[in-house]
Amino acid sequence: MSVKDSEWIPDKELNVMEATVKKVLENINKISLLRELCVEEYRESAEGLNAQQIIDLIYDYLNNHGANEVNTYIFLHLLAYYPKSMTSYNLTPLMQRLIALTYFFCQNAHGEDVPKLSMDDLAELFHRSKSTIYDCIQKHGELEKMLKDEIEQERLRVKAQKEAYKQLIEEEKQKLKLERENNQKDKQKSEQTVS
């Protein structure tokens, strides 16, 4: 649907549209965070768990947080990858590090595609209390420096790739320009020879 000059969109509707787009982008960014959180290498087996434990956790989550479909989707993915850590009452070392890494990654990453998650968001996604989330972050503060270094290296690598790409484009433009000029010269020579 295109907006014509004669069409008028009231400010209220425009604000609702902008808020909707912003929310959709935020949700897409949260879902893209799953690539960072759910790593096949660290996937836990569900051995030793019974179905009742998993169903109880899902039921409890849905009763307390089920209104947000995106967070529920992320929670279910975390449960699929880390069933023992998610169902355990006590935090496993893996879950502690995962919570801390998620927080530090979201706080230190640059760009539009990384959501800034609050303590409330993390508490909901990992189905833990805010104080537990805070304790994990405090306990694993050394991860922040490591993660900042990795993020900075990645940022520099991306910047170098962009610069190399720009340079390659410029070189290709110059080649095309020379080729075009040579073709024009050849065309003029052939026209002169024919006349």
C-alpha positions as CSV (number, residue, x, y, z in Angstrom):
1,M,0.0,0.0,0.0
2,S,1.5,3.3,-1.0
3,V,0.6,6.6,0.7
4,K,-0.4,9.2,-1.8
5,D,-0.1,13.0,-1.3
6,S,-3.9,13.2,-1.0
7,E,-4.1,10.5,1.7
8,W,-3.8,11.7,5.3
9,I,-2.6,9.5,8.2
10,P,-3.6,10.9,11.6
11,D,-0.7,11.3,14.1
12,K,-2.2,8.7,16.4
13,E,-2.3,6.0,13.7
14,L,1.2,7.0,12.6
15,N,2.5,6.6,16.2
16,V,0.8,3.2,16.4
17,M,2.4,2.1,13.1
18,E,5.9,3.2,14.3
19,A,5.5,1.5,17.6
20,T,4.4,-1.7,15.9
21,V,7.4,-1.7,13.5
22,K,9.7,-1.0,16.4
23,K,8.3,-3.9,18.4
24,V,8.5,-6.3,15.4
25,L,12.2,-5.3,14.9
26,E,12.9,-5.8,18.6
27,N,11.3,-9.3,18.4
28,I,13.3,-10.2,15.3
29,N,16.5,-9.1,17.1
30,K,15.6,-11.2,20.1
31,I,15.0,-14.3,17.9
32,S,18.3,-13.7,16.2
33,L,20.0,-13.8,19.6
34,L,19.1,-17.5,19.7
35,R,22.0,-18.2,17.2
36,E,24.3,-17.0,20.0
37,L,22.6,-18.8,22.8
38,C,21.8,-22.2,21.4
39,V,25.0,-23.8,20.4
40,E,25.0,-27.4,19.3
41,E,28.4,-28.0,20.9
42,Y,27.0,-27.3,24.4
43,R,23.6,-28.9,23.9
44,E,22.7,-31.1,26.9
45,S,21.1,-34.5,26.8
46,A,17.8,-34.9,28.6
47,E,19.0,-38.2,30.1
48,G,17.9,-38.5,33.7
49,L,14.9,-36.1,33.3
50,N,11.4,-37.3,33.1
51,A,8.6,-35.8,31.0
52,Q,6.8,-34.5,34.1
53,Q,9.8,-32.2,35.1
54,I,9.8,-30.7,31.6
55,I,6.0,-30.3,31.4
56,D,5.9,-28.8,34.9
57,L,8.5,-26.2,33.9
58,I,6.7,-25.4,30.7
59,Y,3.4,-25.1,32.5
60,D,4.9,-22.8,35.2
61,Y,6.5,-20.6,32.5
62,L,3.3,-20.3,30.5
63,N,1.3,-19.4,33.6
64,N,3.7,-16.7,34.6
65,H,5.0,-15.4,31.3
66,G,3.0,-17.0,28.4
67,A,1.6,-13.7,27.0
68,N,4.8,-12.8,25.1
69,E,5.1,-15.3,22.2
70,V,8.6,-14.3,21.3
71,N,10.0,-14.8,24.8
72,T,8.1,-18.1,25.0
73,Y,9.7,-19.2,21.7
74,I,13.1,-18.3,23.1
75,F,12.4,-20.1,26.4
76,L,11.3,-23.3,24.6
77,H,14.5,-23.2,22.5
78,L,16.6,-22.8,25.6
79,L,14.7,-25.7,27.2
80,A,15.4,-27.8,24.1
81,Y,19.1,-27.1,24.2
82,Y,19.7,-27.0,27.9
83,P,17.0,-29.2,29.5
84,K,19.0,-30.2,32.6
85,S,20.1,-26.7,33.3
86,M,16.7,-25.2,32.7
87,T,14.8,-27.7,34.9
88,S,17.4,-27.8,37.7
89,Y,16.4,-25.8,40.8
90,N,20.1,-25.1,41.4
91,L,21.9,-23.2,38.7
92,T,24.4,-25.4,36.8
93,P,27.8,-23.8,35.9
94,L,26.7,-23.9,32.2
95,M,23.5,-21.9,33.0
96,Q,25.4,-19.4,35.1
97,R,27.8,-18.7,32.3
98,L,25.1,-18.6,29.7
99,I,23.1,-16.0,31.7
100,A,26.2,-13.9,32.3
101,L,27.4,-14.1,28.6
102,T,23.9,-13.2,27.4
103,Y,23.8,-10.1,29.6
104,F,27.3,-9.0,28.7
105,F,26.8,-9.7,25.0
106,C,23.6,-7.7,24.9
107,Q,25.1,-4.8,26.9
108,N,28.4,-4.5,25.0
109,A,27.5,-5.4,21.4
110,H,27.1,-2.5,18.9
111,G,24.5,-2.4,16.2
112,E,20.8,-2.5,15.7
113,D,20.6,-6.3,15.6
114,V,21.5,-6.9,19.3
115,P,18.6,-6.3,21.7
116,K,19.4,-4.6,25.0
117,L,17.9,-7.0,27.5
118,S,17.0,-5.9,31.0
119,M,17.2,-8.0,34.2
120,D,13.5,-8.6,33.8
121,D,13.9,-9.9,30.3
122,L,16.7,-12.2,31.3
123,A,14.7,-13.4,34.4
124,E,11.8,-14.2,32.1
125,L,13.9,-15.9,29.3
126,F,15.8,-18.1,31.7
127,H,12.9,-18.5,34.1
128,R,14.9,-17.4,37.2
129,S,14.5,-14.6,39.7
130,K,16.1,-11.2,39.1
131,S,18.3,-11.7,42.1
132,T,19.6,-15.0,40.7
133,I,20.3,-13.3,37.3
134,Y,22.1,-10.5,39.1
135,D,24.2,-13.0,41.2
136,C,25.2,-14.8,38.0
137,I,26.3,-11.6,36.4
138,Q,28.3,-10.5,39.4
139,K,29.9,-14.0,39.8
140,H,31.1,-14.0,36.2
141,G,32.2,-10.4,35.7
142,E,35.5,-11.6,34.2
143,L,33.5,-12.7,31.1
144,E,32.7,-9.1,30.3
145,K,36.3,-8.2,29.5
146,M,36.8,-11.3,27.4
147,L,33.5,-10.7,25.6
148,K,34.3,-7.0,25.0
149,D,37.7,-8.0,23.5
150,E,36.0,-10.5,21.2
151,I,33.3,-8.0,20.2
152,E,35.9,-5.3,19.5
153,Q,37.9,-7.8,17.4
154,E,34.8,-8.7,15.4
155,R,33.9,-5.0,14.9
156,L,37.4,-4.4,13.6
157,R,37.2,-7.5,11.3
158,V,33.9,-6.3,9.9
159,K,35.2,-2.8,9.4
160,A,38.3,-4.2,7.5
161,Q,36.0,-6.4,5.4
162,K,33.9,-3.3,4.5
163,E,37.0,-1.3,3.6
164,A,38.3,-4.2,1.5
165,Y,35.0,-4.5,-0.2
166,K,34.9,-0.7,-1.0
167,Q,38.4,-0.9,-2.4
168,L,37.4,-3.9,-4.5
169,I,34.4,-2.0,-5.9
170,E,36.6,1.0,-6.7
171,E,39.1,-1.2,-8.5
172,E,36.3,-2.9,-10.5
173,K,34.8,0.6,-11.4
174,Q,38.2,1.6,-12.7
175,K,38.6,-1.6,-14.7
176,L,35.1,-1.0,-16.2
177,K,35.9,2.6,-17.0
178,L,39.1,1.6,-18.8
179,E,37.3,-1.1,-20.6
180,R,34.6,1.3,-21.7
181,E,37.2,3.8,-22.8
182,N,39.1,1.2,-24.8
183,N,35.8,-0.1,-26.4
184,Q,35.0,3.5,-27.4
185,K,38.4,4.0,-28.9
186,D,38.1,0.7,-30.8
187,K,34.7,1.7,-32.0
188,Q,36.0,5.1,-33.2
189,K,38.9,3.4,-35.0
190,S,36.6,0.9,-36.6
191,E,34.3,3.7,-37.7
192,Q,37.2,5.7,-39.1
193,T,38.5,2.7,-41.0
194,V,35.0,2.0,-42.5
195,S,34.6,5.6,-43.6
